[in-house]
Amino acid sequence: MSTVPWPYYPKNDYPTRDGKPMAETDWHRILMVALIETLQRYYAHHPLVYVSGNLLVFYQPGNRRRHLSPDVFVVRGVSKAIRPNYLIWEEGKPPEVVIELTSSSTRREDLGRKFVLYRDTLRVKEYFLFDPRGDYLDPQIQGYRLRKGEYVPIRPARGRLPSRVLGLHLEPRGEDLRLWDPVAGALLATPKEELHQAERDREQAERDREQAEQAQLKAEEVAEALRRENEDLRRRLARAKD
């Protein structure tokens, strides 16, 4: 992930919290953070792609109560600056992709109020819902794409839902939701997988170093043995001449 120190937006007088819990369960929270960080890494070298989640998004100027908080959202054409909240009229663009990690207790809002707001007010291009525990959604993942003012269901491709905005496919794997890169033909690595891979690479580099040191010692031993043999041969030749 990029280490560029992105600037902070100045604080405004709109709230930064709504008093609701960060996520439905530990699993929802872990999955939400993993998706956000995976997308942030994927777009690390794109300065005008903003990835966030669990952030208050305000959609009516002057109204501090008109907001919602998508679990995960992505906006192209907007800087990566660190924000206290997201004011659509200031940014000039609403979220383009929203992923909600839903459950039976949030279904009414996710398929009711939020569905309508994302479609009619925010005009979110793609809206995905994933039910990690399989509480009520069948199929477990569903997606909608805005077309002529209406949300049209996104057809699955090989068990995945393609996102035209992201250029990625969303793939459910049990209680997990992964992101598939159709160009690379592989899943995007999660932060945990990247950490494990870095550890494996470090361990392999250490093994390679030890093997190189052992090979060097062996080569030095062979060279020393050859030197001794040559020295012994010279002594015998010298005695033979005498």
Summary of the structure (lengths in Angstrom):
residues: 242
radius of gyration: 28.5
end to end distance: 75.4
largest distance: 110.6
contacts: 648
relative contact order: 0.10
helix: 36%
strand: 24%
